[in-house]
Amino acid sequence: MIDPKLLKDDPETVRKGLAKRRSRVDLDAVLAADEHRRRLQMRVDELRALKNSKAEMFGRHKRDKTAESSAALTLMEEMKKLDQDLPALEQQRTAAEESFHALNLRIPNMPLEIVPPGASSADNVELRRWGTPRTFTFSPKPHWEVGENLGILDMERAAKIAGSRFPLLTGAGARLSRALIQYMLDLHTTKHGYTEVAPPLLTRTAAEEGAGHLPFIAEDMYHLPAPEDLWLIGTSEVSLLNIHREEILEGARLPVKYVAYTPCFRKEAGAAGKDTRGLIRVHQFDKVEMFQFVRPEDSAAVHEEMIGHAEAVLQGLNLPYRLMHLCAADISSAMARTCDPEVWLPGQNEWREISSISNATDFQARRAQVRFKRDPKAKVELVHTLNGSGLAVGRTFVAILENYQEADGSITVPDALRPYMGGATSIAK
């Protein structure tokens, strides 16, 4: 949620941010709703003050033994009228507050100045590349063919269990996926200083709203309706943010750094007909997620640090990638800046996103009310929150199958994963 003071005092800055994002939010409607609720609040405050004033005057009449005077009786009638008018006005005020809140929840975060302009992913800017794509002596296959031929990926049987676009890994495939998870967690905890967390996979509506996923991507999420009213997570970012929901952290404790492995779930409702084969776009996937709570002045530097943490995984696996700076129209609604490492997939002859590392500034913290004090006597401030995949496990699995495939159909196990694979150097039939 953006700063309401910014919305009230400098709506043009908000308007410019929305324009940069190519957002369709009707800011005038939000401003009108804000003005309406403020007017009603002022009127409620005025009537309460008037009621208190008349009550005080009537109290003086009682003390002076003049409670039966015509002036006192008039005051009593006026207070009764106020008692009748106030509840209705307070109901109007509450409705106006709810209406404004619903509209305000739809305002996305303001993109940082550094974020490039643009209308779509075609306008994203390449920042750098690492590694050299392998030169094959044979025509590399897409991962679904490699995995199916090795008997470690079975999308057909998965469909019998859960329907289309769910994965089923078996044997060495399941072990390779587990090895990736362990490798990533070990790297982030021992080298990068994150605390491992095993969070809930179901979240309340308030938790999803706090993260900025609701109302923006409700159509992509799996929901358990009332009485449960719970959401299957699309990323553990939501769970990690809400660990400190409505808390005030000690400034000396920051940064707070969490990392979690979780299964994640997404309908991909907006991606009909895209990537229907293999593991690129599935409804259930595994992810290792990094999350940090930091001081506002540190968030830009921490963002670069977290990009480096995601890159370290790719470099450790010797997977060629490029780092993309997302344009304003392509970053998610809750984020102020996002950079995506894209891994090279030779079997599909294209670059594909394998992580998103984002700075939400104070947007999520304001919605979830995560604050801190620099010292015990200091004022309360909002933290900044940052998150990033470190990495998407399924897409890393894909990258290994395609980059490490051999002419005989086998897979060479990357050096970094061999300790997690019982020392195995390859996966073969």
Residue pairs with C-beta under 8 A, 6 or more apart in sequence:
1 104
1 105
1 107
1 212
1 363
1 366
1 367
2 14
2 104
2 107
2 109
2 110
2 363
2 366
3 362
3 366
4 34
4 104
6 13
6 14
7 14
7 30
7 31
7 34
7 104
7 107
8 34
11 27
11 31
13 110
14 27
14 107
14 110
15 27
17 110
17 111
18 25
18 27
18 107
18 108
20 111
20 115
20 117
20 328
21 108
21 111
21 328
21 329
21 331
22 119
22 328
22 329
23 108
25 106
25 107
25 108
27 107
29 103
30 100
30 103
30 104
30 107
33 96
33 99
33 100
33 103
34 100
34 104
36 96
36 99
36 100
37 93
37 96
37 97
37 99
37 100
40 89
40 92
40 93
40 96
41 93
43 89
43 93
44 86
44 89
44 90
44 93
47 82
47 85
47 86
47 89
48 86
50 82
51 79
51 82
51 83
51 86
54 75
54 78
54 79
54 82
55 79
57 75
58 67
58 72
58 75
58 76
58 79
61 67
61 69
61 71
61 72
61 75
62 72
66 72
105 209
105 214
105 215
105 367
106 215
106 216
108 212
108 216
108 333
108 334
109 212
109 333
109 334
109 335
109 336
109 360
109 361
109 363
110 336
111 328
111 331
111 336
111 337
112 336
112 337
112 359
112 361
114 337
115 325
115 326
115 327
115 328
115 331
115 336
115 337
116 123
116 124
116 125
116 325
116 326
116 327
116 328
117 123
117 327
117 328
118 124
118 327
118 328
118 329
118 330
119 327
119 329
120 327
120 329
120 330
121 326
121 327
121 330
123 327
123 329
123 330
124 324
124 325
124 326
124 327
124 330
124 340
125 324
125 325
125 327
126 322
126 323
126 324
126 325
127 322
127 323
127 324
127 325
127 339
128 322
128 323
129 320
129 321
129 322
129 323
130 311
130 314
130 315
130 320
130 321
130 322
130 323
131 314
131 315
131 318
131 319
131 320
131 321
131 344
132 320
133 320
133 344
133 346
134 320
134 346
134 403
136 346
137 407
138 407
140 346
140 347
140 402
140 405
141 149
141 347
141 402
141 405
142 277
142 278
142 345
142 347
142 348
142 402
143 153
143 278
143 279
143 345
143 347
143 397
143 398
143 401
143 402
144 153
144 155
144 277
144 278
144 279
145 347
146 153
146 347
146 401
146 402
146 405
146 409
146 411
147 153
147 173
147 278
147 401
148 154
148 155
149 409
149 429
150 172
150 173
150 409
150 410
150 411
150 427
150 428
150 429
151 170
151 171
151 429
152 169
152 170
152 171
152 172
152 173
152 174
152 176
152 427
153 167
153 168
153 169
153 170
153 173
153 278
153 279
154 168
154 169
154 170
155 166
155 167
155 168
155 277
155 278
157 168
158 166
158 167
158 168
159 166
161 168
162 283
162 284
163 283
164 276
165 268
165 276
165 281
165 282
165 283
166 282
166 283
166 284
167 279
167 282
167 284
167 285
167 394
169 176
169 177
169 397
172 421
172 424
172 427
173 397
173 427
175 421
175 422
176 397
176 400
176 413
176 417
176 421
176 427
177 286
177 393
177 394
177 397
178 420
179 417
179 420
179 421
180 393
180 396
180 397
180 400
180 417
180 420
181 261
181 286
181 288
181 393
182 420
183 313
183 316
183 317
183 416
183 417
183 420
184 261
184 288
184 313
184 390
184 391
184 393
185 196
185 259
185 261
185 288
187 312
187 313
187 316
188 194
188 259
188 288
188 290
188 309
188 390
189 195
189 196
189 259
191 312
192 257
192 259
192 290
192 309
192 312
193 257
194 257
194 258
194 259
194 290
195 256
195 257
195 258
195 259
196 258
196 259
196 260
197 236
197 239
197 240
197 243
197 258
197 259
197 260
198 260
198 261
198 262
199 236
199 239
199 240
199 243
199 260
199 262
200 233
200 239
201 232
201 233
201 239
201 262
201 263
201 265
202 224
202 230
202 231
202 232
202 233
203 230
203 231
203 233
203 238
203 239
203 242
204 229
204 230
204 231
205 214
205 229
205 231
206 245
207 231
207 238
207 239
207 241
207 242
207 245
207 368
208 214
208 221
208 231
208 238
209 215
209 367
210 238
210 241
210 242
210 245
210 364
210 367
210 368
211 237
211 238
211 241
211 242
211 334
211 364
211 367
211 368
212 332
212 333
212 334
212 360
212 363
212 364
212 367
213 221
213 234
213 238
213 334
214 221
214 231
216 332
216 333
216 334
217 234
217 332
217 333
219 267
219 269
219 270
220 234
220 266
220 267
220 268
220 269
220 270
221 231
221 232
221 234
221 265
221 266
221 267
222 231
222 232
222 265
222 266
222 267
223 229
223 230
223 231
223 232
224 230
224 231
224 232
232 265
233 239
233 262
233 264
233 265
234 264
234 265
234 266
235 262
235 264
235 287
235 289
235 387
235 389
236 260
236 261
236 262
236 264
236 287
236 289
236 291
237 289
237 291
237 387
239 260
239 262
240 258
240 260
240 289
240 291
240 387
241 291
241 364
241 368
241 370
241 385
241 387
242 368
243 258
244 256
244 293
244 368
244 370
245 368
245 369
245 370
246 368
246 369
246 370
247 369
247 370
247 371
248 371
248 372
248 373
248 380
249 256
249 293
249 370
249 371
249 372
249 373
249 383
250 372
250 373
251 295
251 372
251 373
251 374
251 375
251 378
253 372
254 293
254 294
254 295
254 298
254 372
254 383
255 292
255 293
255 294
255 295
255 298
255 302
256 292
256 293
257 290
257 291
257 292
258 290
258 291
258 292
259 288
259 289
259 290
259 291
259 390
260 288
260 289
260 291
261 286
261 287
261 288
261 289
261 393
262 286
262 287
262 289
263 284
263 285
263 286
264 284
264 285
264 286
264 287
265 283
265 284
266 283
266 285
267 283
268 274
268 281
268 282
268 283
271 281
274 281
275 281
278 398
279 285
279 394
279 395
279 397
279 398
280 352
280 394
280 395
280 398
282 394
285 392
285 393
285 394
286 392
286 393
286 394
287 389
287 391
287 392
287 393
288 389
288 390
288 391
288 393
289 387
289 388
289 389
289 390
290 306
290 309
290 310
290 357
290 387
290 388
290 389
290 390
291 385
291 386
291 387
292 302
292 306
292 385
292 386
292 387
293 365
293 370
293 372
293 383
293 384
293 385
294 302
294 383
294 384
294 385
294 386
295 372
295 374
295 383
295 384
296 361
296 362
296 381
296 382
296 383
296 384
298 384
299 359
299 361
299 384
299 386
300 359
302 359
302 384
302 386
303 337
303 339
303 357
303 358
303 359
303 386
306 357
306 386
306 388
306 390
307 323
307 339
307 341
307 357
307 388
309 388
309 390
310 341
310 355
310 357
310 388
310 389
310 390
310 391
311 321
311 323
311 341
313 390
313 391
313 396
314 321
314 341
314 343
314 354
314 391
316 416
317 396
317 399
317 400
317 414
317 416
317 417
318 414
318 415
318 416
319 343
319 344
319 396
319 399
319 400
319 403
320 343
320 344
320 403
321 341
321 342
321 343
321 344
321 351
321 354
322 341
322 342
322 344
322 351
323 339
323 340
323 341
323 342
324 339
324 340
324 341
324 342
324 353
325 339
326 337
326 338
326 339
326 340
326 356
330 338
331 337
331 338
331 358
332 338
332 356
332 358
334 358
334 360
334 363
334 364
335 358
335 359
335 360
335 363
336 358
336 359
336 360
336 361
336 363
337 358
337 359
338 356
338 357
338 358
338 359
339 356
339 357
339 358
340 353
340 354
340 355
340 356
340 357
341 353
341 354
341 355
341 357
341 391
342 351
342 352
342 353
342 354
343 351
343 352
343 354
343 395
343 396
343 399
344 351
344 399
344 403
345 351
345 352
345 398
345 399
345 402
345 403
346 402
346 403
347 401
347 402
347 405
348 402
352 395
352 398
353 395
354 389
354 391
354 392
354 395
354 396
354 399
355 388
355 389
355 390
355 391
355 392
356 388
356 389
357 386
357 387
357 388
357 389
358 386
358 387
358 388
359 384
359 386
360 384
360 385
360 386
360 387
361 384
361 385
362 382
362 383
362 384
363 385
364 370
364 385
365 371
365 382
365 383
365 384
365 385
366 382
370 382
370 383
370 385
371 380
371 381
371 382
371 383
372 380
372 381
372 382
372 383
373 379
373 380
373 381
374 381
400 411
400 414
400 417
401 411
404 411
404 412
404 413
404 414
405 411
406 412
406 426
408 428
409 428
409 429
410 426
410 427
410 428
410 429
411 426
411 427
411 428
412 425
412 426
413 421
413 424
413 425
413 426
413 427
418 424
418 425
